[in-house]
Amino acid sequence: MRAFFNLAKKWGLNVTQQRGLLGWPAASTYHKYKCGNVSALSFDTLTRISLLLGIYKVLHILYPQPELADSWLKLRNSNPMFAGKAPLDLMLDTGIDAMYAVRRLLDGRRG
């Protein structure tokens, strides 16, 4: 969980965005995670964190400027997949399927 919270800080995500990316855990559960009180995580939560860490890594490969890599998720995107939205908005609206799609898109760009 520490890796997720470090990533969320670099991306400038608020609590609502963080909870959304984690699959909407209860507020009390989220705050337990935040305090480091983590027991076994569900497969869904682990998958989401893995996808986000992969997205972070690929963005830093594609965009060597850390500011651009870390802001990409919040920038409006002209790719038809995003329909003018920011990738973060798509992932929050659509959930894990969009997280997989963003990861595949970035992996494809990386080559």
Sine and cosine of phi, psi and omega as CSV:
sin_phi,cos_phi,sin_psi,cos_psi,sin_omega,cos_omega
0.00,0.00,-0.52,0.86,-0.01,-1.00
-0.86,0.52,-0.64,0.77,0.02,-1.00
-0.89,0.46,-0.66,0.75,0.03,-1.00
-0.88,0.48,-0.72,0.69,-0.04,-1.00
-0.93,0.37,-0.54,0.84,0.11,-0.99
-0.90,0.43,-0.68,0.73,0.03,-1.00
-0.90,0.44,-0.70,0.71,0.01,-1.00
-0.87,0.50,-0.61,0.79,0.03,-1.00
-0.92,0.40,-0.70,0.71,0.00,-1.00
-0.90,0.44,-0.58,0.82,0.00,-1.00
-0.99,0.11,-0.13,0.99,0.01,-1.00
0.92,0.38,0.62,0.79,-0.04,-1.00
-0.99,0.10,0.67,-0.74,0.08,-1.00
-0.99,0.11,0.07,-1.00,-0.07,-1.00
-0.87,0.49,-0.68,0.74,-0.01,-1.00
-0.88,0.47,-0.69,0.72,0.03,-1.00
-0.90,0.43,-0.67,0.74,0.02,-1.00
-0.88,0.47,-0.73,0.68,0.01,-1.00
-0.88,0.47,-0.64,0.77,0.03,-1.00
-0.88,0.48,-0.70,0.71,0.01,-1.00
-0.92,0.38,-0.47,0.88,0.04,-1.00
-0.99,0.13,-0.05,1.00,0.02,-1.00
1.00,-0.09,0.41,0.91,0.04,-1.00
0.86,0.51,0.83,0.56,0.14,-0.99
-0.91,0.41,0.38,-0.92,0.06,-1.00
-0.82,0.57,0.50,-0.87,-0.01,-1.00
-0.83,0.56,-0.65,0.76,0.00,-1.00
-0.90,0.43,-0.63,0.78,0.03,-1.00
-0.91,0.41,-0.70,0.72,0.03,-1.00
-0.84,0.54,-0.72,0.70,-0.04,-1.00
-0.94,0.35,-0.50,0.87,0.13,-0.99
-0.91,0.43,-0.70,0.72,0.06,-1.00
-0.85,0.53,-0.72,0.69,-0.05,-1.00
-0.88,0.48,-0.57,0.82,0.01,-1.00
-0.99,0.14,-0.03,1.00,0.01,-1.00
1.00,0.02,0.12,0.99,0.00,-1.00
-1.00,-0.01,0.99,0.16,-0.10,-1.00
-0.87,-0.49,0.81,-0.59,0.15,-0.99
-0.99,-0.14,-0.53,-0.85,0.01,-1.00
-0.93,0.37,0.72,-0.70,0.03,-1.00
-1.00,-0.04,0.51,-0.86,0.03,-1.00
-0.94,0.35,0.33,-0.94,0.05,-1.00
-0.85,0.52,-0.66,0.75,0.01,-1.00
-0.86,0.51,-0.73,0.68,-0.01,-1.00
-0.91,0.42,-0.69,0.73,0.03,-1.00
-0.89,0.46,-0.64,0.77,0.02,-1.00
-0.90,0.44,-0.71,0.71,0.01,-1.00
-0.87,0.49,-0.72,0.69,0.00,-1.00
-0.89,0.45,-0.67,0.75,0.03,-1.00
-0.88,0.48,-0.70,0.71,0.03,-1.00
-0.88,0.48,-0.69,0.72,-0.02,-1.00
-0.91,0.41,-0.65,0.76,0.04,-1.00
-0.91,0.42,-0.62,0.78,0.06,-1.00
-0.90,0.43,-0.67,0.74,0.05,-1.00
-0.87,0.49,-0.71,0.70,0.02,-1.00
-0.85,0.53,-0.74,0.67,-0.04,-1.00
-0.88,0.47,-0.73,0.68,-0.02,-1.00
-0.90,0.44,-0.65,0.76,0.02,-1.00
-0.86,0.50,-0.61,0.79,-0.01,-1.00
-0.97,0.23,-0.31,0.95,0.14,-0.99
-0.98,0.18,-0.71,0.70,-0.03,-1.00
-0.94,0.35,-0.60,0.80,-0.06,-1.00
-0.83,-0.55,1.00,-0.08,-0.06,-1.00
-0.89,0.45,-0.30,0.95,0.05,-1.00
-0.99,0.15,0.92,-0.38,-0.07,-1.00
-0.82,0.57,-0.56,0.83,-0.02,-1.00
-0.90,0.43,-0.68,0.74,0.02,-1.00
-0.94,0.34,-0.71,0.70,0.00,-1.00
-0.85,0.52,-0.66,0.75,-0.05,-1.00
-0.99,0.17,-0.33,0.95,0.01,-1.00
-0.99,-0.11,-0.24,0.97,-0.09,-1.00
-0.80,0.60,-0.66,0.75,-0.07,-1.00
-0.88,0.48,-0.44,0.90,-0.05,-1.00
-0.98,-0.19,-0.03,1.00,-0.02,-1.00
-1.00,0.05,0.66,-0.75,0.08,-1.00
-0.86,0.50,0.60,-0.80,-0.10,-0.99
-0.81,-0.59,0.70,-0.72,-0.04,-1.00
-1.00,0.06,-0.09,1.00,0.06,-1.00
-0.86,0.51,0.72,-0.69,-0.02,-1.00
-0.81,0.59,-0.49,0.87,0.01,-1.00
-0.85,0.53,-0.54,0.84,-0.08,-1.00
-1.00,-0.07,-0.23,0.97,0.01,-1.00
0.77,0.64,0.67,0.74,0.03,-1.00
0.99,0.15,-0.05,1.00,0.02,-1.00
-1.00,0.07,0.21,-0.98,0.15,-0.99
-0.99,0.17,0.55,-0.83,0.04,-1.00
-0.80,0.60,-0.62,0.79,0.02,-1.00
-0.87,0.49,-0.68,0.73,0.01,-1.00
-0.88,0.47,-0.68,0.74,0.03,-1.00
-0.88,0.47,-0.70,0.72,-0.02,-1.00
-0.91,0.41,-0.60,0.80,0.03,-1.00
-0.95,0.32,-0.61,0.79,-0.02,-1.00
-0.96,0.26,-0.61,0.80,-0.15,-0.99
-0.97,-0.23,-0.45,0.89,0.05,-1.00
1.00,-0.02,-0.50,-0.86,-0.17,-0.99
-0.89,0.45,-0.52,0.86,0.04,-1.00
-0.87,0.49,-0.65,0.76,0.03,-1.00
-0.94,0.34,-0.54,0.84,0.04,-1.00
-0.90,0.43,-0.68,0.73,0.08,-1.00
-0.87,0.49,-0.69,0.72,-0.04,-1.00
-0.90,0.44,-0.69,0.73,0.03,-1.00
-0.89,0.45,-0.68,0.73,0.02,-1.00
-0.88,0.48,-0.72,0.70,0.01,-1.00
-0.89,0.45,-0.67,0.74,0.02,-1.00
-0.86,0.52,-0.75,0.66,-0.03,-1.00
-0.92,0.39,-0.63,0.77,0.06,-1.00
-0.88,0.47,-0.62,0.78,0.04,-1.00
-0.91,0.42,-0.62,0.78,0.03,-1.00
-0.93,0.37,-0.54,0.84,-0.01,-1.00
-0.94,0.34,-0.54,0.84,0.05,-1.00
1.00,0.05,0.00,0.00,0.00,0.00
